């Protein structure tokens, strides 16, 4: 992966996002062998972990009468309502058992009840930082590679934020899988390219 200024950011490869999980991404577990190989080579490795309280505002079940995948307006903008997933302390929130977890940093996100957190860098208000940018800069990281789940949500938002923060950013699309909800994959690809993110196989 290059010199010591490169970091691999592995997004949300958790049981609930893999086949059999509460918000399964088709083929989500298929990327794990490649991700593990990339982790073995990367100078700096970060794993992100969706980590929601049970009463999280993004869960459809916490909005009586509203169905999963519908949209509501929150104070910070549009919010997709999801099936309950990656609830703190549950098996669904655990990393997939085949994934390497010997990372330099494990970053938990989405733990604030009233706001969702797709990006590894900011909550969905696009203002509240997670602290990841500061960590990477203190490690001397200038370039980041992103892999994981899902390409059109958490990976995409993380990549766009990384590029906006000044990191040279690439996404290995073959080491990701997507939800593709109402054209979200094509939209995410366009937004990543517009932000200067490199998309590689």
N, C-alpha and C positions, 0 to 999 in steps of 0.2 A: 504493500500500500504506500510505499514511499518513505519519506523521512519522518523524523520525530514530531513534525508539525501537522501530522495527519491524525484525524480521529474517526472512528467508526461509531455511528449512532444507530443502535438497534431498537426499533420502535415496536413496543407492545406485543411481543410474541408470547401471549398469555393464553391459558386454556380456553377462556371464553371467546377468543377470537379465532380459535382453531376448530376444525370439524368436531361436532358434538357439543360445542360451547353455546352460550346464550346469545352471542352475536357473532356467529361463525362466519369467517371469510373463506370462500371456496378455495380449497387448496392451501390454506394458511400454513399447514405444517410441512408442505412440500419444500419450502425455502430453507428449512432449518439446517440441513447438511451444508449448504453453501454459506449460510450465515456463520455457522460454527467455524468453518475454514477461514473465513474473513477475520473472525475474532482472533484466531490464532496468529494472524500476521500483523494485526493493527497495533501501532505504537500506543494508542490511547483508545479505550473501549468504554462506551456508555450504553447501558440498558435503560429504557424507559418502561414504566409500569403504570397503567391506568389503575387508579386506586380511589374508588368512589365510596362515599357513605351510602347506606341503603336508602336514605331519603333524598338522594341527589336530584336536583331540579331537571336534569336531562332525561330522567327515566319516565317513560309514558305512564307507568303505573302510579306515579305520583301526581298525575293530572287526570282526575276522573273524567271519563267520557272521551278521552283522546287516545288515538291508536299509535302504536309504534310506527316510526318513520313519517309521521305528520310533522308539521312545522308550527312553532309558536314564535312570538316576538318576546325576547328578553330585554333587559335594560341595555345590554351590549349588542343587540341585533338579533337576527334570525337564529333559531336554535332547532335542530332536528331532535325529535324525541325518540329515544332508543329503548329497546328492551333492557331491563335491568341487567347490568353486566359488570364484571370486575369489582364486585363489592368487597370492601376491605376485609381481609382475613378469610375469604372464602377460597375454595379450590379454584373457582373460575378466575380469580385474580392472580393466581400463581403463574409463574413462567411455565411454558410447556416443558415437560420433564426431559425432553431430548435436547433442549437448548442449553448451551454453555452459559453459566451464570458467573464466571470468574472475571467480571468486568471491573474496571477501575472505579466506576461510579454507577449506582442504581438510582435513577431519578423517578420519584413518584409524582404523578400529576392527576388533576381532577378530584382532589380531596376536599376542595371548598364546595360546600353544598349548593350555593347559588350560582355557580358559574362552571361551564364545561371547560375542558382543556385538551384540545387536539394537539397543539404544538408542544414540542419539548422545550420551547423557549419562552412562551407566553401563554397565559390563560386566554380564553376566547374573547376577552375584551381588547386583546392585542396590546395591552398596556402593563398588566401585572406580570413581572418577570418570574421565571422559575429559578433563576440563578445559574442556569447551565452556561450561558454565554460567558459569565465571569469565570466560572470554573475552567472552561476551555482556554480562555485567554491567559489565565494564570499558568496553565500547563504549556503555553506557547503554541497552541493549536491555531493554524491559519486556514486549514482545509478540512472539510468534513465530507464523509460519505454516509449516506443514509440507506437503510434497508428495513424491511419489516412490514407491519400491518397497521392500517390499510393504506395503500398507495394514494387513494383519492381523499383521504381525511388526515389522519395523524402524521403520516409520512409527508404528504404534500404540504400541509401547513408548516411542519417543522422545517422542511427544505426551503420554503419561501422565506420564513423568518431568518434562517441561517444566512441566506444570501443577502437579505436586507441589513443584517447586522455586520456584513462585511466579510464573512467567511466565504472562501471559494467552495462551492457546494455542488455535489453530484449525487444523483440517486441511481442506484443499480436496480432498474425496473424488474429484472429477472429474479432478484432476491426480494421481491415484494409481491403482494397480492392485493386486489382491490375489491371493494364492495360494489361499486358502479351503481349508485342509486340515482335514478332519473338523470343520467348523463354526467354524473359527478366525475367519472374517470377522465373523459375528454376535457371537461372544464379544468380539472386539476392539472392535467398535462399542459394545457395552454397557459395557465397561471404560473406554473413552475418555469416554463420556457421564457415567459415574459419577465420573470424576476431574475433571469440569468442563471437558473439552475441547469446543470448539465444532466441530461438523461442518457444513461448508458444501459446496455443489455444486462 
